[in-house]
């Protein structure tokens, strides 16, 4: 632990050397003291000193508004956010002003205009000391009134504020029920408190700006105290240091969603990770999966991986094993929950695993910073950390009963909500592999593209498509004009505004329906339409789809009387494909204008010959 302190303090020294492994150590420790110290030091340190080489931090404005003293949460949250790839500007509002900060449009909180607001409350906020413990009718009335006032304040902030706000359920301190001597009264108080927490959970908006973290359930499964009674009485600190740290790590998951840093692909080892034993040594019939320990722990791991896959996480395998033996086990072993069809790629060979991960990334057209690698081997984990620092590494050594907890505790794949596209993602990537195999059999690229028989459908994004549109904006790194996603609030505002337009586009071909693969955010003016951003999934690159979509935008703009399209472009260091698209489409910088311009006269034919373009009643077929 002294080494952690020393490494943290060295970062503040002039000419400090980078220490990219420090954050990983900090987020895995339960000792809050060095983490708190690190948060204070990191407030004045360049994030590049602690982030892996090649990984740039996303900037985010985060506010904390609390009903109690929460100063220590700030430093802990800073560490958790940096570990999630987020360089946050954090603002803590004064304690005791929670309702006024939320309700008032010109409050300190509102002026800060946070991308993410964390709203921290304790049991005394909903049930003050003046209500006697034995007065259960008064407890019900007071907590209900407080919940109603709190809900009104949250709704007010959702109307006038910016970004997403995250609430949480509230654990009840043991002191209050223990004060009651009748067991029936304790049970009644438990019911009242659960009604309060159900009310808090009901404040969440599906697909909206208000989220709720179930802190009560989290605390029930975590052996940490709710609070330090002395510090609670002395300094108004409602949470113990351990709970503050646990909350910070959970809140980082919400921040990942807002910042678009959630991971997309899980790469797993097999031996002693998805099953017990070593396949090559023990043979298929002797690997450990089954109803008894430790086999049931590996079954639980497979179940967790399968659940992630069904929610949109791409799952791949990187294992040092005989490929034929691996295929045989997935095809024949009766105890496996996972089968070959659950994976978008299986790399079974005797090569170094960093090479296997790089191959998977290239095949899926994903950046390595989208990957989480899980292995039991300390050698393999350290190899990936050193060779591919963009990849998040999770080591699952020791008791296999702890594997699932290690896999899910980081919140690496957190989303605001899952969409139909998420649930079909593995199937969509498998169809992509079929396209690639079919392409190899075609005599030319144009013959391949023509044979796909692609249809591109473009329409104004509706309530069903908007969650997917927001998700694409947040998670797309390569084909994006700005690298800065529109918030959910701004996207919904633009979709509803008369002078704006949000278009979603879908693709279908001979191998199936790809679903919503991209979106365009447009501000409409009389003479020009401004494309504020355009994003497209890497899954459908190199098919000309973006040009067909631009044809729709150009046609709509011309029909409305506009004479030009304008496009924002800001380099993120990774959005080269979008820059090339603008150039290939004919956009050019105009003198004295900070945007790229595409004149609409003469009319352009941008739709590739192999695409059928559909926009509402308008259909353009190129055969």
C-alpha positions as CSV (number, residue, x, y, z in Angstrom):
1,X,0.0,0.0,0.0
2,X,2.9,2.3,0.7
3,X,4.0,1.7,-2.9
4,X,0.6,3.0,-4.1
5,X,1.0,6.2,-2.1
6,X,4.5,6.7,-3.5
7,X,3.4,6.2,-7.1
8,X,0.4,8.6,-6.7
9,X,2.6,11.3,-5.2
10,X,5.3,11.0,-7.9
11,X,2.7,12.1,-10.4
12,X,2.7,15.5,-8.9
13,X,6.4,16.0,-9.2
14,X,7.9,18.1,-12.1
15,X,8.6,15.9,-15.1
16,X,6.7,12.9,-13.7
17,X,7.0,9.8,-15.8
18,X,3.8,8.1,-17.1
19,X,2.3,5.4,-14.9
20,X,-0.4,3.8,-17.0
21,X,-0.9,0.8,-14.8
22,X,-1.7,2.8,-11.7
23,X,-5.4,3.3,-12.4
24,X,-6.0,-0.4,-12.8
25,X,-4.5,-1.0,-9.3
26,X,-6.5,1.7,-7.7
27,X,-9.9,0.6,-9.0
28,X,-9.2,-2.9,-7.8
29,X,-8.3,-2.0,-4.3
30,X,-10.8,-1.8,-1.4
31,X,-8.5,0.5,0.6
32,X,-10.1,3.9,0.1
33,X,-7.3,6.0,1.5
34,X,-4.8,5.8,-1.4
35,X,-7.7,6.2,-3.9
36,X,-8.8,9.4,-2.2
37,X,-5.3,10.7,-2.2
38,X,-4.9,9.8,-5.9
39,X,-8.1,11.7,-6.7
40,X,-6.8,14.8,-5.1
41,X,-3.5,14.5,-6.9
42,X,-5.0,13.7,-10.3
43,X,-7.1,16.9,-10.2
44,X,-4.0,18.7,-11.2
45,X,-2.3,16.1,-13.4
46,X,-2.4,15.6,-17.2
47,X,-4.6,12.5,-17.7
48,X,-2.1,11.2,-20.3
49,X,0.2,10.3,-17.4
50,X,-2.1,7.6,-16.1
51,X,-4.0,6.5,-19.3
52,X,-2.6,3.7,-21.5
53,X,-0.6,5.0,-24.5
54,X,-2.9,5.8,-27.5
55,X,-6.0,6.2,-25.4
56,X,-7.4,9.7,-25.2
57,X,-9.8,10.6,-22.4
58,X,-13.3,11.9,-23.2
59,X,-14.1,15.1,-21.5
60,X,-17.3,15.3,-19.4
61,X,-18.9,17.8,-17.1
62,X,-20.2,16.0,-13.9
63,X,-22.1,17.6,-11.1
64,X,-22.8,16.2,-7.7
65,X,-25.8,17.5,-5.8
66,X,-26.2,15.9,-2.3
67,X,-28.4,16.1,0.8
68,X,-25.3,15.4,2.9
69,X,-21.6,16.1,3.1
70,X,-20.1,14.5,0.0
71,X,-16.7,16.1,-0.5
72,X,-14.8,12.8,-0.5
73,X,-17.0,11.5,-3.3
74,X,-15.4,14.0,-5.6
75,X,-11.9,12.6,-5.4
76,X,-13.0,9.0,-5.5
77,X,-15.2,9.7,-8.5
78,X,-12.3,11.3,-10.4
79,X,-10.3,8.1,-10.1
80,X,-13.2,5.9,-11.2
81,X,-13.9,8.2,-14.2
82,X,-10.3,8.3,-15.3
83,X,-10.2,4.5,-15.2
84,X,-13.2,4.6,-17.5
85,X,-11.4,6.8,-19.9
86,X,-13.1,10.0,-18.8
87,X,-11.4,13.3,-17.9
88,X,-14.2,14.9,-15.8
89,X,-14.7,18.5,-14.7
90,X,-16.5,17.8,-11.4
91,X,-18.6,20.4,-9.6
92,X,-20.0,19.7,-6.1
93,X,-22.9,22.0,-5.0
94,X,-23.2,23.0,-1.3
95,X,-24.9,20.5,1.0
96,X,-28.4,21.1,2.1
97,X,-29.5,22.8,-1.1
98,X,-30.5,19.8,-3.1
99,X,-34.1,20.8,-3.9
100,X,-33.3,24.4,-4.7
101,X,-30.4,23.4,-6.9
102,X,-32.6,21.1,-8.9
103,X,-35.7,23.3,-9.1
104,X,-34.1,26.6,-10.0
105,X,-33.2,27.4,-13.6
106,X,-30.5,29.8,-12.6
107,X,-28.9,27.8,-9.7
108,X,-25.2,27.0,-9.5
109,X,-26.1,23.5,-10.8
110,X,-28.0,24.8,-13.8
111,X,-25.3,27.3,-14.7
112,X,-22.7,24.6,-14.7
113,X,-24.7,22.8,-17.4
114,X,-23.5,19.3,-16.5
115,X,-23.5,16.4,-19.0
116,X,-24.2,14.1,-16.0
117,X,-25.7,15.0,-12.6
118,X,-25.3,12.6,-9.7
119,X,-28.0,13.2,-7.1
120,X,-27.0,11.8,-3.7
121,X,-29.6,11.4,-0.9
122,X,-29.7,9.7,2.5
123,X,-32.4,8.3,4.8
124,X,-32.6,11.4,6.9
125,X,-33.5,13.4,3.7
126,X,-36.7,11.4,3.4
127,X,-37.2,10.7,7.1
128,X,-35.9,13.5,9.3
129,X,-35.1,13.0,13.0
130,X,-38.1,14.9,14.1
131,X,-40.4,12.0,13.1
132,X,-40.4,9.6,16.1
133,X,-39.3,6.1,15.2
134,X,-42.5,4.5,16.7
135,X,-44.8,6.9,14.7
136,X,-45.2,4.7,11.7
137,X,-48.1,6.7,10.3
138,X,-46.0,9.8,10.5
139,X,-43.2,8.0,8.9
140,X,-45.3,6.9,5.9
141,X,-46.8,10.4,5.5
142,X,-43.5,12.3,5.8
143,X,-41.5,10.0,3.5
144,X,-44.4,10.1,1.0
145,X,-44.4,13.9,1.1
146,X,-40.6,14.1,0.8
147,X,-40.7,11.7,-2.2
148,X,-43.3,13.8,-4.0
149,X,-41.3,17.0,-3.4
150,X,-38.1,15.3,-4.6
151,X,-39.9,13.9,-7.7
152,X,-41.1,17.4,-8.6
153,X,-37.6,18.9,-8.2
154,X,-36.1,16.1,-10.4
155,X,-38.8,16.7,-13.1
156,X,-38.1,20.5,-13.0
157,X,-34.4,19.8,-13.5
158,X,-35.2,17.4,-16.4
159,X,-37.2,20.3,-18.0
160,X,-34.6,23.1,-17.7
161,X,-31.3,21.3,-17.1
162,X,-28.9,19.7,-19.4
163,X,-27.7,16.1,-19.7
164,X,-28.6,13.0,-17.7
165,X,-29.5,12.9,-14.0
166,X,-28.9,9.8,-11.9
167,X,-30.7,9.1,-8.7
168,X,-30.5,6.1,-6.4
169,X,-32.5,4.1,-4.0
170,X,-31.8,4.8,-0.3
171,X,-30.7,2.3,2.3
172,X,-32.2,2.7,5.7
173,X,-29.7,2.8,8.6
174,X,-30.1,-0.1,11.1
175,X,-30.6,2.3,13.9
176,X,-34.2,3.1,13.1
177,X,-35.7,-0.4,12.8
178,X,-33.7,-1.5,15.8
179,X,-35.3,1.3,17.9
180,X,-38.6,-0.5,17.4
181,X,-39.2,-3.3,19.9
182,X,-42.2,-4.9,18.1
183,X,-41.2,-7.2,15.3
184,X,-44.5,-6.3,13.6
185,X,-43.6,-2.7,13.6
186,X,-40.2,-3.5,12.2
187,X,-41.8,-5.3,9.3
188,X,-44.2,-2.4,8.7
189,X,-41.3,0.0,8.6
190,X,-39.6,-2.2,6.1
191,X,-42.7,-2.1,3.9
192,X,-42.9,1.7,4.2
193,X,-39.2,2.0,3.2
194,X,-39.6,-0.4,0.3
195,X,-42.5,1.7,-1.0
196,X,-40.3,4.7,-0.9
197,X,-37.6,3.0,-2.9
198,X,-40.1,1.7,-5.4
199,X,-41.2,5.3,-5.8
200,X,-37.7,6.3,-6.5
201,X,-37.3,3.6,-9.0
202,X,-40.5,4.8,-10.7
203,X,-38.8,8.2,-11.3
204,X,-36.6,6.6,-14.0
205,X,-37.6,7.5,-17.5
206,X,-37.2,4.6,-20.0
207,X,-35.1,6.0,-22.8
208,X,-35.1,9.4,-21.1
209,X,-32.8,11.6,-19.0
210,X,-33.5,10.3,-15.5
211,X,-31.9,7.1,-14.3
212,X,-31.9,5.3,-11.0
213,X,-29.1,3.3,-9.5
214,X,-30.4,0.6,-7.1
215,X,-28.0,1.3,-4.2
216,X,-30.1,-0.5,-1.7
217,X,-29.8,-3.8,-3.6
218,X,-26.1,-3.2,-4.2
219,X,-25.4,-2.6,-0.5
220,X,-27.4,-5.7,0.5
221,X,-24.9,-7.9,-1.5
222,X,-21.8,-6.0,-0.4
223,X,-20.2,-6.5,3.0
224,X,-19.6,-2.8,3.7
225,X,-21.2,-0.5,6.3
226,X,-23.7,2.1,5.4
227,X,-22.0,4.8,7.4
228,X,-19.5,5.6,10.1
229,X,-21.7,6.8,13.0
230,X,-19.1,9.1,14.5
231,X,-18.4,10.9,11.2
232,X,-22.1,10.9,10.5
233,X,-22.8,12.8,13.8
234,X,-19.6,14.9,13.7
235,X,-19.4,16.0,10.0
236,X,-22.8,15.1,8.4
237,X,-21.2,12.3,6.3
238,X,-24.1,9.9,5.5
239,X,-22.0,7.2,3.8
240,X,-18.9,5.3,4.9
241,X,-15.7,5.7,2.9
242,X,-16.2,2.2,1.5
243,X,-19.7,3.0,0.3
244,X,-18.5,6.2,-1.3
245,X,-15.9,4.3,-3.2
246,X,-18.4,1.6,-4.3
247,X,-20.8,4.3,-5.4
248,X,-18.1,6.1,-7.4
249,X,-17.3,2.9,-9.3
250,X,-21.0,2.3,-10.0
251,X,-21.6,5.9,-11.1
252,X,-18.7,5.6,-13.6
253,X,-20.8,3.1,-15.5
254,X,-23.5,5.8,-16.1
255,X,-20.7,8.2,-17.1
256,X,-19.4,5.6,-19.7
257,X,-22.9,5.7,-21.3
258,X,-23.0,9.5,-21.5
259,X,-19.4,9.8,-22.7
260,X,-19.7,6.8,-25.2
261,X,-16.7,4.9,-23.7
262,X,-18.6,1.6,-23.0
263,X,-16.8,-1.5,-24.4
264,X,-18.3,-3.5,-27.3
265,X,-16.4,-6.8,-27.5
266,X,-15.6,-9.4,-24.9
267,X,-12.7,-11.8,-25.7
268,X,-12.5,-14.8,-23.4
269,X,-10.0,-17.5,-22.8
270,X,-11.3,-21.1,-22.6
271,X,-9.2,-23.3,-20.2
272,X,-9.9,-22.4,-16.6
273,X,-12.0,-19.5,-17.7
274,X,-15.1,-20.8,-19.5
275,X,-14.5,-24.4,-18.3
276,X,-12.2,-26.0,-15.7
277,X,-9.1,-27.8,-16.7
278,X,-6.9,-27.8,-19.8
279,X,-8.6,-29.1,-22.9
280,X,-5.4,-30.4,-24.6
281,X,-4.2,-32.2,-21.4
282,X,-7.5,-33.4,-19.9
283,X,-9.5,-34.1,-23.1
284,X,-13.0,-33.0,-23.9
285,X,-14.7,-35.5,-21.7
286,X,-12.8,-34.4,-18.6
287,X,-13.1,-30.6,-18.6
288,X,-15.1,-29.3,-15.6
289,X,-18.6,-28.1,-16.4
290,X,-21.6,-29.4,-14.6
291,X,-23.9,-29.3,-11.6
292,X,-21.3,-29.8,-8.9
293,X,-18.5,-27.4,-7.8
294,X,-16.3,-26.3,-9.5
295,X,-18.0,-27.2,-12.7
296,X,-21.1,-25.2,-11.8
297,X,-19.0,-22.1,-11.3
298,X,-17.8,-22.4,-14.9
299,X,-21.4,-22.9,-16.0
300,X,-22.3,-19.7,-14.2
301,X,-19.5,-17.9,-16.0
302,X,-20.9,-19.2,-19.4
303,X,-24.4,-18.1,-18.4
304,X,-23.1,-14.6,-17.7
305,X,-21.2,-14.5,-21.0
306,X,-24.3,-15.7,-22.9
307,X,-26.4,-13.0,-21.2
308,X,-24.0,-10.3,-22.2
309,X,-24.1,-11.7,-25.8
310,X,-27.9,-11.6,-25.8
311,X,-27.8,-7.9,-24.8
312,X,-25.5,-6.9,-27.6
313,X,-22.0,-7.5,-26.5
314,X,-19.9,-9.2,-29.2
315,X,-18.1,-12.3,-27.7
316,X,-15.0,-13.8,-29.2
317,X,-12.5,-16.5,-28.1
318,X,-8.7,-16.2,-28.0
319,X,-7.2,-19.5,-26.8
320,X,-4.0,-21.5,-27.1
321,X,-5.6,-24.8,-28.1
322,X,-6.0,-27.2,-31.1
323,X,-8.7,-25.6,-33.3
324,X,-10.2,-28.9,-34.3
325,X,-10.5,-29.9,-30.6
326,X,-12.1,-26.6,-29.7
327,X,-14.7,-27.0,-32.5
328,X,-15.5,-30.5,-31.4
329,X,-16.1,-29.4,-27.8
330,X,-18.5,-26.6,-28.8
331,X,-20.3,-29.0,-31.1
332,X,-20.6,-32.0,-28.9
333,X,-20.1,-31.4,-25.2
334,X,-23.5,-31.7,-23.4
335,X,-22.5,-29.5,-20.5
336,X,-21.7,-26.3,-22.4
337,X,-24.2,-23.5,-22.5
338,X,-22.2,-21.6,-25.1
339,X,-21.9,-22.9,-28.6
340,X,-19.9,-21.9,-31.7
341,X,-22.8,-19.7,-32.9
342,X,-22.5,-17.5,-29.8
343,X,-19.1,-16.2,-30.9
344,X,-18.3,-13.7,-33.7
345,X,-14.8,-15.1,-33.9
346,X,-12.8,-18.0,-32.5
347,X,-9.0,-17.8,-32.5
348,X,-7.7,-21.2,-31.4
349,X,-4.0,-21.5,-32.2
350,X,-0.6,-21.5,-30.6
351,X,0.2,-17.9,-31.5
352,X,0.6,-15.1,-29.0
353,X,-2.7,-13.8,-27.9
354,X,-2.0,-10.1,-28.7
355,X,-1.9,-11.2,-32.3
356,X,-5.2,-13.0,-32.0
357,X,-6.9,-9.9,-30.5
358,X,-5.5,-7.7,-33.2
359,X,-6.9,-10.1,-35.8
360,X,-10.3,-10.0,-34.2
361,X,-10.3,-6.2,-34.1
362,X,-9.4,-6.0,-37.8
363,X,-12.1,-8.6,-38.8
364,X,-14.8,-6.8,-36.8
365,X,-13.5,-3.3,-37.8
366,X,-13.4,-2.2,-34.2
367,X,-10.8,-0.2,-32.3
368,X,-8.9,-2.1,-29.6
369,X,-10.3,0.3,-27.0
370,X,-13.6,-1.4,-27.6
371,X,-12.3,-4.7,-26.2
372,X,-12.3,-6.4,-22.8
373,X,-10.0,-9.4,-22.5
374,X,-10.6,-12.1,-19.8
375,X,-8.1,-14.8,-18.9
376,X,-6.9,-16.7,-15.9
377,X,-3.2,-16.6,-16.8
378,X,-1.2,-13.8,-15.3
379,X,1.3,-14.1,-18.2
380,X,-1.4,-13.6,-20.8
381,X,-3.0,-10.8,-18.9
382,X,0.3,-8.9,-18.6
383,X,1.1,-9.6,-22.2
384,X,-2.1,-7.9,-23.3
385,X,-1.6,-5.0,-20.9
386,X,1.9,-4.4,-22.3
387,X,1.3,-5.1,-26.0
388,X,-2.3,-3.7,-26.3
389,X,-2.7,-1.1,-23.6
390,X,-6.0,0.1,-25.1
391,X,-7.6,-3.2,-24.2
392,X,-9.2,-3.6,-20.7
393,X,-7.9,-6.7,-19.0
394,X,-9.8,-8.7,-16.4
395,X,-7.9,-11.6,-14.7
396,X,-10.1,-14.4,-13.4
397,X,-7.7,-16.4,-11.3
398,X,-8.3,-18.1,-8.0
399,X,-11.7,-19.5,-7.0
400,X,-13.9,-20.0,-10.1
401,X,-16.9,-19.0,-8.0
402,X,-15.5,-15.4,-8.2
403,X,-15.2,-15.4,-12.0
404,X,-18.6,-13.9,-12.7
405,X,-18.1,-11.1,-10.1
406,X,-14.8,-10.2,-11.7
407,X,-16.3,-10.1,-15.2
408,X,-19.3,-7.9,-14.4
409,X,-18.0,-5.7,-11.6
410,X,-16.3,-3.2,-13.8
411,X,-19.5,-2.2,-15.7
412,X,-17.4,-2.1,-18.9
413,X,-20.4,-2.8,-21.2
414,X,-23.0,-0.5,-19.6
415,X,-25.7,1.0,-21.8
416,X,-28.6,3.4,-21.1
417,X,-31.0,0.8,-22.6
418,X,-30.8,-2.1,-25.0
419,X,-32.3,-1.9,-28.4
420,X,-33.4,-4.5,-30.9
421,X,-30.2,-4.0,-32.8
422,X,-28.2,-4.8,-29.6
423,X,-30.1,-8.0,-29.2
424,X,-29.3,-9.0,-32.8
425,X,-25.7,-7.8,-32.9
426,X,-24.0,-11.2,-32.9
427,X,-26.3,-12.3,-35.7
428,X,-25.5,-9.1,-37.6
429,X,-21.8,-9.6,-37.4
430,X,-22.1,-13.2,-38.4
431,X,-24.0,-12.1,-41.5
432,X,-21.1,-9.7,-42.1
433,X,-18.7,-12.6,-42.1
434,X,-20.9,-14.4,-44.6
435,X,-20.8,-11.3,-46.8
436,X,-17.0,-11.3,-46.6
437,X,-16.8,-15.0,-47.5
438,X,-19.2,-14.5,-50.4
439,X,-17.2,-11.5,-51.6
440,X,-14.2,-13.7,-52.0
441,X,-16.1,-15.8,-54.5
442,X,-17.1,-12.8,-56.7
443,X,-14.9,-11.7,-59.6
444,X,-14.9,-8.0,-58.7
445,X,-15.9,-5.6,-55.9
446,X,-18.6,-4.0,-58.1
447,X,-20.0,-7.5,-58.9
448,X,-20.0,-8.3,-55.2
449,X,-21.8,-5.0,-54.3
450,X,-24.4,-5.4,-57.1
451,X,-25.0,-9.0,-56.0
452,X,-25.8,-7.9,-52.4
453,X,-29.0,-6.2,-53.7
454,X,-28.8,-3.5,-51.1
455,X,-31.8,-1.4,-50.1
456,X,-31.1,1.8,-48.0
457,X,-34.1,3.2,-46.2
458,X,-33.9,6.8,-44.8
459,X,-36.6,8.4,-42.7
460,X,-37.1,10.8,-39.8
461,X,-36.2,9.1,-36.6
462,X,-39.2,8.1,-34.6
463,X,-39.6,7.1,-30.9
464,X,-38.6,3.6,-31.6
465,X,-35.4,4.5,-33.5
466,X,-34.3,7.4,-31.3
467,X,-32.7,5.3,-28.6
468,X,-30.6,3.5,-31.2
469,X,-29.7,6.8,-32.9
470,X,-28.5,8.3,-29.6
471,X,-26.5,5.1,-28.9
472,X,-24.9,5.2,-32.4
473,X,-23.9,8.9,-31.8
474,X,-22.3,8.0,-28.5
475,X,-20.5,4.8,-29.5
476,X,-19.3,5.6,-33.1
477,X,-15.6,6.6,-33.3
478,X,-14.6,6.3,-36.9
479,X,-17.5,7.5,-39.1
480,X,-18.4,10.6,-37.2
481,X,-18.0,14.2,-38.4
482,X,-17.2,15.6,-35.0
483,X,-16.4,12.8,-32.5
484,X,-18.7,14.7,-30.1
485,X,-22.1,13.0,-29.8
486,X,-25.4,14.8,-29.5
487,X,-26.9,14.2,-26.1
488,X,-30.2,12.3,-25.8
489,X,-31.9,15.6,-24.8
490,X,-30.5,17.5,-27.8
491,X,-31.4,14.6,-30.2
492,X,-35.0,14.5,-29.0
493,X,-35.2,18.3,-29.2
494,X,-34.0,18.3,-32.8
495,X,-36.3,15.4,-33.7
496,X,-39.3,17.5,-32.5
497,X,-38.2,20.9,-33.8
498,X,-39.5,22.4,-37.0
499,X,-36.2,23.8,-38.0
500,X,-34.2,20.6,-37.4
501,X,-34.3,17.1,-38.6
502,X,-32.9,13.8,-37.3
503,X,-32.7,11.1,-39.9
504,X,-32.1,7.4,-39.3
505,X,-31.1,5.0,-42.0
506,X,-31.4,1.2,-42.3
507,X,-29.8,-1.3,-44.6
508,X,-31.1,-4.6,-45.9
509,X,-29.4,-7.0,-48.4
510,X,-29.5,-10.6,-49.5
511,X,-28.0,-11.7,-46.2
512,X,-30.6,-10.0,-44.0
513,X,-31.8,-6.8,-42.4
514,X,-29.0,-4.8,-40.7
515,X,-31.4,-2.5,-38.8
516,X,-30.5,1.1,-38.0
517,X,-26.9,1.6,-39.0
518,X,-26.5,5.4,-39.0
519,X,-28.1,8.8,-38.4
520,X,-27.8,12.4,-39.5
521,X,-28.5,15.5,-37.3
522,X,-29.5,18.5,-39.4
523,X,-30.2,22.2,-38.7
524,X,-32.5,23.6,-41.4
525,X,-32.1,27.2,-42.6
526,X,-33.7,28.9,-45.6
527,X,-30.7,28.9,-47.9
528,X,-28.6,26.2,-46.3
529,X,-29.0,23.0,-44.4
530,X,-26.2,22.3,-41.8
531,X,-25.2,18.7,-41.2
532,X,-24.2,18.9,-37.5
533,X,-23.1,15.3,-37.4
534,X,-23.5,12.1,-39.4
535,X,-22.6,8.7,-38.0
536,X,-22.5,5.2,-39.4
537,X,-21.7,1.8,-37.9
538,X,-18.3,0.4,-38.9
539,X,-20.2,-2.8,-39.7
540,X,-21.4,-1.4,-43.0
541,X,-18.3,0.5,-44.2
542,X,-17.2,0.4,-47.9
543,X,-20.6,-0.2,-49.5
544,X,-21.4,3.4,-50.6
545,X,-24.3,3.7,-48.1
546,X,-23.3,7.1,-46.9
547,X,-23.5,8.6,-50.4
548,X,-27.1,7.2,-50.8
549,X,-28.0,8.9,-47.5
550,X,-26.4,12.1,-48.5
551,X,-28.5,12.0,-51.7
552,X,-31.6,11.9,-49.6
553,X,-30.5,14.9,-47.5
554,X,-29.6,16.9,-50.7
555,X,-32.9,16.1,-52.2
556,X,-34.9,17.2,-49.2
557,X,-32.9,20.3,-48.9
558,X,-33.3,21.3,-52.5
559,X,-37.1,20.6,-52.3
560,X,-37.2,23.0,-49.3
561,X,-35.5,25.7,-51.3
562,X,-32.0,25.4,-49.9
563,X,-29.1,26.1,-52.3
564,X,-26.3,24.4,-50.4
565,X,-25.4,21.8,-47.7
566,X,-22.9,22.7,-45.0
567,X,-21.1,20.2,-42.8
568,X,-19.3,20.5,-39.5
569,X,-16.1,18.5,-39.3
570,X,-13.7,18.3,-36.4
571,X,-10.9,15.8,-36.3
572,X,-11.0,13.4,-33.4
573,X,-7.8,11.6,-34.5
574,X,-9.9,8.6,-35.4
575,X,-12.6,9.9,-37.8
576,X,-10.6,9.8,-41.0
577,X,-13.3,7.8,-42.8
578,X,-15.8,10.6,-42.3
579,X,-13.3,13.2,-43.5
580,X,-12.7,11.2,-46.7
581,X,-16.4,10.8,-47.3
582,X,-16.9,14.6,-47.3
583,X,-14.1,15.1,-49.7
584,X,-15.3,12.3,-52.0
585,X,-18.9,13.7,-51.9
586,X,-17.7,17.1,-53.2
587,X,-17.7,19.1,-49.9
588,X,-15.0,21.8,-49.9
589,X,-13.9,24.6,-47.6
590,X,-15.2,27.9,-48.6
591,X,-13.2,31.2,-48.1
592,X,-14.2,32.8,-44.8
593,X,-16.5,30.0,-43.8
594,X,-15.6,27.6,-40.9
595,X,-17.6,24.8,-42.5
596,X,-17.4,22.6,-45.6
597,X,-19.9,23.5,-48.4
598,X,-21.6,21.4,-51.0
599,X,-23.6,23.4,-53.6
600,X,-27.0,21.8,-54.6
601,X,-26.9,23.2,-58.1
602,X,-26.2,21.4,-60.3
603,X,-28.0,18.5,-58.9
604,X,-25.8,15.5,-58.1
605,X,-26.4,11.8,-58.5
606,X,-24.6,10.3,-55.5
607,X,-26.4,7.0,-55.2
608,X,-24.2,4.1,-56.2
609,X,-25.6,1.9,-59.0
610,X,-25.9,-1.1,-56.7
611,X,-28.1,0.6,-54.1
612,X,-31.9,1.0,-54.1
613,X,-32.7,4.1,-52.0
614,X,-36.0,4.6,-50.3
615,X,-37.1,7.7,-48.4
616,X,-40.8,7.6,-47.4
617,X,-42.7,7.7,-50.7
618,X,-39.6,8.6,-52.7
619,X,-37.8,5.6,-54.3
620,X,-34.7,5.7,-56.4
621,X,-33.5,2.5,-58.0
622,X,-30.2,2.1,-59.7
623,X,-29.9,-1.2,-61.5
